[in-house]
């Protein structure tokens, strides 16, 4: 589980397999009902990342309460790729902008 800024955002199911390694590139992508497009997105992102920084990258995918099988598709990729990290948003609160 990952918390950000006073538990405003929590992500369940994250896997940080490269926690002790300094990465050259991190790509973060929200996913909502992306079951069909996720394989192509990952193919393209991995190709671009590999051409830029070889293996020193991570792709962070966050399932934003999809109603299709995006989460299951994401979990399948998490099991086979050390460069893919992800989870599911379970709580979002207090995300209002307040100018001073």
TORPA-781261 format. One record per residue (C-alpha): x, y, z. Coordinates in nm, 4 decimals, padded with zeros to 6 digits, always signed. Example, Ala and Ser with C-alpha at 12.3 -4.5 7.8 and 13.67 -1.06 7.14 Angstrom:
2
{rec {+01.2300,-00.4500,+00.7800}}
{rec {+01.3670,-00.1060,+00.7140}}
// end
This chain:
100
{rec {+00.0000,+00.0000,+00.0000}}
{rec {+00.1331,+00.3453,-00.0885}}
{rec {+00.0190,+00.6602,+00.0902}}
{rec {+00.0723,+01.0100,-00.0400}}
{rec {+00.0460,+01.3352,+00.1539}}
{rec {-00.1513,+01.2443,+00.4624}}
{rec {-00.3258,+00.9412,+00.3118}}
{rec {-00.4947,+01.1498,+00.0441}}
{rec {-00.4322,+00.8664,-00.1974}}
{rec {-00.3816,+00.5005,-00.1191}}
{rec {-00.2914,+00.2367,-00.3713}}
{rec {-00.3506,-00.1298,-00.2967}}
{rec {-00.1602,-00.4165,-00.4549}}
{rec {+00.1567,-00.2321,-00.5420}}
{rec {+00.4761,-00.4256,-00.5994}}
{rec {+00.8045,-00.2437,-00.5736}}
{rec {+01.0541,-00.5014,-00.6919}}
{rec {+01.3348,-00.2546,-00.7558}}
{rec {+01.3130,-00.0520,-00.4347}}
{rec {+01.6891,-00.0458,-00.3732}}
{rec {+01.7830,+00.0433,-00.7284}}
{rec {+01.8212,+00.3965,-00.8589}}
{rec {+01.6061,+00.4264,-01.1711}}
{rec {+01.6698,+00.6603,-01.4606}}
{rec {+01.3034,+00.6835,-01.5621}}
{rec {+00.9602,+00.6354,-01.4047}}
{rec {+00.6415,+00.6541,-01.6092}}
{rec {+00.3056,+00.6766,-01.4294}}
{rec {-00.0215,+00.6061,-01.6095}}
{rec {-00.3748,+00.5968,-01.4689}}
{rec {-00.5910,+00.3231,-01.6188}}
{rec {-00.9693,+00.3277,-01.6366}}
{rec {-01.1386,+00.0515,-01.8392}}
{rec {-00.8207,-00.0126,-02.0385}}
{rec {-00.8348,-00.3926,-02.0532}}
{rec {-00.8177,-00.3996,-02.4330}}
{rec {-00.5594,-00.1225,-02.4788}}
{rec {-00.3275,-00.2134,-02.1891}}
{rec {-00.1191,-00.4716,-02.3815}}
{rec {-00.0442,-00.2256,-02.6634}}
{rec {+00.0267,+00.0580,-02.4167}}
{rec {+00.2768,-00.1583,-02.2307}}
{rec {+00.4395,-00.2822,-02.5501}}
{rec {+00.4942,+00.0748,-02.6682}}
{rec {+00.6004,+00.2123,-02.3294}}
{rec {+00.8502,-00.0687,-02.2746}}
{rec {+00.9981,-00.0186,-02.6220}}
{rec {+01.0423,+00.3558,-02.5704}}
{rec {+01.1814,+00.3173,-02.2185}}
{rec {+01.4266,+00.0473,-02.3278}}
{rec {+01.5493,+00.2608,-02.6169}}
{rec {+01.6085,+00.5527,-02.3800}}
{rec {+01.7486,+00.3944,-02.0627}}
{rec {+01.7882,+00.0196,-02.1289}}
{rec {+01.6505,-00.1534,-01.8178}}
{rec {+01.6718,+00.1333,-01.5675}}
{rec {+01.3012,+00.2181,-01.5728}}
{rec {+00.9687,+00.1417,-01.4134}}
{rec {+00.6163,+00.1772,-01.5432}}
{rec {+00.3660,+00.2512,-01.2676}}
{rec {+00.0084,+00.1664,-01.3639}}
{rec {-00.2832,+00.2530,-01.1377}}
{rec {-00.6247,+00.1008,-01.1981}}
{rec {-00.8749,+00.3764,-01.1240}}
{rec {-01.1735,+00.1565,-01.0239}}
{rec {-01.2269,+00.0100,-01.3702}}
{rec {-01.5458,-00.1831,-01.4342}}
{rec {-01.3857,-00.4164,-01.6892}}
{rec {-01.0945,-00.6580,-01.6337}}
{rec {-00.8219,-00.3919,-01.6324}}
{rec {-00.7129,-00.4938,-01.2824}}
{rec {-00.6784,-00.8617,-01.3770}}
{rec {-00.4849,-00.7707,-01.6918}}
{rec {-00.2574,-00.5449,-01.4863}}
{rec {-00.1979,-00.8216,-01.2303}}
{rec {-00.0932,-01.0604,-01.5088}}
{rec {+00.1750,-00.8126,-01.6235}}
{rec {+00.2928,-00.7539,-01.2656}}
{rec {+00.3718,-01.1243,-01.2361}}
{rec {+00.5969,-01.1390,-01.5424}}
{rec {+00.7682,-00.8001,-01.5735}}
{rec {+01.0094,-00.6569,-01.3176}}
{rec {+00.9712,-00.3122,-01.4775}}
{rec {+00.5976,-00.2851,-01.4164}}
{rec {+00.4599,-00.1689,-01.0834}}
{rec {+00.0927,-00.1138,-01.0166}}
{rec {-00.2114,-00.1301,-00.8035}}
{rec {-00.5655,-00.0157,-00.7565}}
{rec {-00.6892,+00.3116,-00.6109}}
{rec {-00.8992,+00.2294,-00.3076}}
{rec {-00.9373,+00.5706,-00.1415}}
{rec {-00.9300,+00.9251,-00.2721}}
{rec {-01.0095,+01.2090,-00.0311}}
{rec {-00.9224,+01.5723,+00.0244}}
{rec {-00.7937,+01.6369,-00.3247}}
{rec {-00.9327,+01.9907,-00.3503}}
{rec {-00.7131,+02.2790,-00.4543}}
{rec {-00.7139,+02.5596,-00.1990}}
{rec {-00.5296,+02.8768,-00.2996}}
{rec {-00.3743,+03.0713,-00.0132}}
// end
